[in-house]
Amino acid sequence: MYSGSTIVITGASAGLGAVFARELAARGAKQLVLVARRKERLEALAAELPCDAVVEAVDLTEPDAVASLIQRHSPDVLVNNAGFGTIGPVLKNSAMKMIDLNIRALTQLVEGWLPGMVERGRGGILNVGSTAGMVATPQMAAYAGSKAYVNLYTDALRTELLGTGVHCTCLAPGPVATEFFEVAAPGGMKPPGFVMQAPEATVRWSLRALQKNRAITIPSLPIWLAIWSRKYSPEWMVRMFMRIYGSTLVSMT
């Protein structure tokens, strides 16, 4: 799936996106299209890759910019990785920019490139959701809601694509050791180390899942167990726990 392919990676300037680029280059990608706002970081990443790399310094919160990007490329695989979160109450945080990136841009890219994949009878879409989208999270209400959309949208889309030759998988990680928490809560605390996932292992896990056309993949046993136990716990207990967790998040900021 990856060798000899043209692959678009959004949010490629740092974190999981940069790791995706290095891993896919090592797997024989023909061309990587690196998409993010920070041109200097993209150019530095492109210079180290052993394959053709195209830098697209694009703000995906601008619909016209996304439409132009769609016109310029026709990928075999799309890694919809761009996204961000904020920590804090709804009353003090506008979620419009987050929704534009986490939901609208992701959906616009899928709708723009999916017809070509289906017509060719092959391709792959890897959308980065989150286990945060599997439980209502106070102090991260909009982020959890946006990732719930990604999780469910991807799962439904995969079912629609069965038999077309196009694979579709949702990566739903827990906390990953990237700069996410520095952006979400500058100067704040991070989750405990035992739940933090290594970005390299997370990327390799998700690429295997896409190749096997898995629906939703959670690359962490502790996080998987937490989500599994949530399904079988009384609702009052889950809400009480999340209320306590939300209070902990407030102390991070």
DAZITA-V706668 format. One record per backbone hydrogen bond with DSSP energy under -0.5 kcal/mol. CO is the residue of the C=O (numbers start at 1). NH is the residue of the N-H. Records with the same first field share a line. If there is no record, write none. Layout:
BEGIN
CO = NH, NH
END
This chain:
BEGIN
2 = 5
5 = 7, 30, 31
6 = 76, 77
7 = 33
8 = 79
9 = 35
11 = 14, 17
14 = 17, 18
15 = 19
16 = 20
17 = 21
18 = 22
19 = 23
20 = 24
21 = 25
22 = 26
23 = 27
24 = 29
25 = 28
28 = 4
30 = 52
31 = 7
32 = 34, 54
33 = 9, 35
34 = 56
35 = 11, 12
36 = 58
37 = 39
38 = 42
39 = 43
40 = 44
41 = 45
42 = 46
43 = 47
44 = 48
45 = 48, 49
46 = 49
52 = 32
54 = 34, 56
56 = 36, 58
58 = 60
59 = 62
61 = 63
62 = 65, 66
63 = 67
64 = 68
65 = 69
66 = 70
67 = 71
68 = 72
69 = 73
76 = 124
77 = 8
78 = 80, 126
79 = 10, 81
80 = 128
86 = 88
89 = 92, 93
90 = 93
95 = 99
96 = 100
97 = 101
98 = 102
99 = 103, 104
100 = 105
101 = 106
103 = 107
104 = 108
105 = 109
106 = 110
107 = 111
108 = 112
109 = 113
110 = 114
113 = 117
114 = 118
115 = 119
116 = 120
117 = 121, 122
123 = 167
124 = 78
125 = 127, 169
126 = 80
127 = 129, 171
130 = 133
131 = 134
132 = 135
136 = 138
137 = 140
139 = 88
140 = 144
141 = 145
142 = 146
143 = 147
144 = 148
145 = 149
146 = 150
147 = 151
148 = 152
149 = 153
150 = 154
151 = 155
152 = 156
153 = 157
154 = 158
155 = 159
156 = 160
157 = 161
158 = 162
159 = 162
161 = 164, 166
165 = 123, 167
167 = 125
169 = 127, 171
170 = 172, 217
171 = 129
173 = 131
175 = 197
176 = 178
179 = 183
180 = 184
181 = 185
184 = 87
185 = 188
192 = 195, 196
193 = 196
197 = 177
198 = 202
199 = 203
200 = 204
201 = 205
202 = 206
203 = 207
204 = 208
205 = 209
206 = 210
207 = 211
208 = 212
209 = 214
210 = 213
215 = 170
217 = 172, 219
218 = 220
220 = 224
221 = 225
222 = 226
223 = 227
224 = 228
225 = 229
226 = 230
227 = 231
228 = 232
229 = 232
230 = 233
234 = 238
235 = 239
236 = 240
237 = 241
238 = 242
239 = 243
240 = 244
241 = 245
242 = 246
243 = 247
244 = 248
245 = 249
246 = 250
247 = 251
248 = 252
249 = 252, 253
250 = 253
END
